Amino acid sequence: TDWEDWRYPVLKGELRRGSTVLRPPGMVPSLDERFPDRTQTILYQVCTSGSGGRPKRIGIRQEGILNYIDWRIRAYQIHSQDVILQILSPMFDGFYSNFFTALLSGAVLLGHDFRRTPGLTNTMRQEAVTQMSLTPSLLHLVLTMGSERDFVSLRQVVVGGERCSQTVYHRFRQCCP
């Protein structure tokens, strides 16, 4: 299927195209309550491109991702009122960081087709996006299209996957003081 815009409030059993706002009822239990036995079970696999000579598959263990997501939720203070923008491709491991963070914190996960950047800043403003993770190149593109008013609700941006230039950093600081 094609990667499309979607808004999926995790922990609630409905998925529709376009925007919908559903939040999980009540408080979200802690990770320890939901996963008392953090086993060594492989949760998913990441395949490398083979740039080092040979492609590899790396198994991401349940315990490792749960520990990381638990840390991420606490460190970034993510909660059920947050809206996390999912702009990364499912082919990138950062996609799963956003996905599981939203799932385990009760936040809303807002998907946007990363190939359709023109409407992105409007979506960010309308949906009051508070968190996003993306590459510096994509951040530069988003910042170029938007203005300060598009990023008012943004509390946190995680940048990774490549070197972040001083130009992108300074533009970010102008748009998101």
C-alpha positions as CSV (number, residue, x, y, z in Angstrom):
1,T,0.0,0.0,0.0
2,D,1.1,3.6,-0.5
3,W,2.4,5.6,2.4
4,E,-0.5,8.1,3.0
5,D,-1.3,10.8,5.5
6,W,-2.9,9.3,8.6
7,R,-3.6,10.2,12.2
8,Y,-3.7,7.2,14.4
9,P,-4.3,7.5,18.1
10,V,-2.6,4.4,19.2
11,L,-4.2,2.1,21.8
12,K,-7.6,2.8,20.3
13,G,-8.9,0.4,17.7
14,E,-9.7,2.7,14.7
15,L,-7.6,3.8,11.7
16,R,-8.9,6.2,9.1
17,R,-7.4,8.3,6.4
18,G,-7.3,12.0,7.0
19,S,-7.5,13.5,10.5
20,T,-9.3,12.0,13.4
21,V,-8.7,12.6,17.1
22,L,-9.2,9.7,19.4
23,R,-7.3,9.3,22.6
24,P,-6.9,6.2,24.8
25,P,-9.3,6.2,27.8
26,G,-7.8,6.9,31.2
27,M,-4.2,6.7,32.2
28,V,-1.7,4.6,30.3
29,P,-0.1,1.9,32.5
30,S,3.7,2.0,33.0
31,L,6.0,-0.2,30.9
32,D,6.8,-2.3,33.9
33,E,3.1,-3.0,34.4
34,R,2.5,-3.9,30.7
35,F,5.7,-5.8,30.2
36,P,6.8,-7.4,33.5
37,D,8.9,-10.1,31.7
38,R,11.1,-8.2,29.3
39,T,12.5,-11.2,27.4
40,Q,15.2,-11.4,24.8
41,T,12.6,-12.0,22.2
42,I,13.3,-10.3,18.8
43,L,10.7,-7.6,18.3
44,Y,11.7,-6.6,14.8
45,Q,14.7,-6.6,12.4
46,V,16.6,-3.8,10.8
47,C,18.3,-4.5,7.5
48,T,21.4,-2.5,6.6
49,S,22.1,-1.3,3.1
50,G,25.4,-3.2,2.9
51,S,27.5,-0.1,2.5
52,G,30.2,-1.9,4.5
53,G,30.5,-4.6,1.9
54,R,27.6,-7.0,2.8
55,P,24.0,-6.3,3.8
56,K,23.1,-7.4,7.4
57,R,20.0,-8.0,9.4
58,I,20.1,-6.8,13.0
59,G,17.5,-8.1,15.5
60,I,16.1,-5.5,17.8
61,R,15.2,-7.2,21.1
62,Q,12.1,-6.5,23.0
63,E,14.0,-5.6,26.2
64,G,16.3,-3.2,24.3
65,I,13.5,-1.3,22.5
66,L,11.4,-1.2,25.7
67,N,14.3,0.2,27.8
68,Y,15.0,2.8,25.1
69,I,11.3,3.9,24.7
70,D,10.9,4.0,28.5
71,W,13.9,6.3,28.7
72,R,12.7,8.4,25.7
73,I,9.2,8.9,27.2
74,R,10.8,10.1,30.5
75,A,13.6,12.1,29.0
76,Y,11.4,14.0,26.5
77,Q,8.4,14.1,28.9
78,I,6.0,12.6,26.4
79,H,2.4,12.2,27.5
80,S,-1.1,11.6,26.2
81,Q,-1.5,15.2,25.1
82,D,1.4,15.1,22.7
83,V,1.1,14.8,19.0
84,I,4.1,13.0,17.4
85,L,4.6,13.7,13.7
86,Q,5.6,10.5,11.9
87,I,7.3,11.7,8.8
88,L,10.0,9.0,8.6
89,S,9.7,6.1,6.2
90,P,8.9,2.7,7.8
91,M,12.2,1.7,6.2
92,F,14.1,3.8,8.7
93,D,14.6,2.6,12.3
94,G,13.6,6.0,13.6
95,F,10.1,5.2,12.4
96,Y,9.8,2.6,15.1
97,S,11.1,4.9,17.8
98,N,8.2,7.3,17.1
99,F,5.7,4.5,16.7
100,F,6.5,2.7,20.0
101,T,6.9,6.0,21.9
102,A,3.4,7.0,20.9
103,L,2.0,3.5,21.5
104,L,3.5,3.3,25.0
105,S,2.9,6.9,26.1
106,G,-0.7,7.3,24.8
107,A,0.3,10.1,22.5
108,V,-1.3,10.6,19.1
109,L,0.8,9.5,16.2
110,L,0.3,11.7,13.1
111,G,1.5,10.3,9.8
112,H,2.4,12.5,6.9
113,D,3.8,11.3,3.5
114,F,7.3,12.6,3.6
115,R,7.2,12.9,-0.2
116,R,4.4,15.5,0.0
117,T,6.2,18.2,1.9
118,P,4.2,21.2,0.7
119,G,1.2,20.6,3.0
120,L,3.4,19.6,6.0
121,T,3.7,22.9,7.8
122,N,0.0,23.5,7.6
123,T,-0.7,20.1,9.0
124,M,1.8,20.7,11.8
125,R,0.0,23.9,12.7
126,Q,-3.5,22.6,12.4
127,E,-2.8,19.4,14.4
128,A,-0.6,21.1,17.0
129,V,2.4,18.8,16.5
130,T,4.5,18.8,19.7
131,Q,7.2,16.2,18.8
132,M,9.0,15.1,15.6
133,S,12.1,13.2,14.6
134,L,13.7,13.6,11.2
135,T,16.9,13.9,9.3
136,P,18.7,17.3,9.1
137,S,18.0,17.5,5.3
138,L,14.3,17.0,5.9
139,L,14.4,19.5,8.8
140,H,16.0,22.1,6.5
141,L,13.2,21.5,3.9
142,V,10.5,21.8,6.5
143,L,12.0,25.0,7.9
144,T,12.3,26.5,4.5
145,M,8.6,26.0,3.8
146,G,7.3,27.2,7.1
147,S,7.3,30.2,9.3
148,E,7.4,30.6,13.1
149,R,3.6,30.4,13.4
150,D,3.7,26.8,11.9
151,F,6.0,25.6,14.8
152,V,4.4,27.3,17.8
153,S,3.2,24.0,19.4
154,L,6.5,22.2,18.8
155,R,8.3,21.2,22.0
156,Q,10.9,18.8,20.8
157,V,12.7,17.9,17.6
158,V,15.1,14.9,17.4
159,V,17.5,15.1,14.5
160,G,19.6,12.2,13.3
161,G,20.8,9.9,10.5
162,E,23.3,12.4,9.1
163,R,25.4,15.5,10.0
164,C,23.4,18.6,10.9
165,S,25.0,21.7,9.4
166,Q,25.3,25.1,11.2
167,T,23.0,26.6,8.6
168,V,20.2,24.1,9.5
169,Y,20.8,24.6,13.3
170,H,20.7,28.4,13.0
171,R,17.5,28.3,10.8
172,F,15.9,26.0,13.4
173,R,16.8,28.4,16.2
174,Q,15.2,31.3,14.2
175,C,12.0,29.4,13.6
176,C,11.8,27.7,17.0
177,P,13.4,29.9,19.7
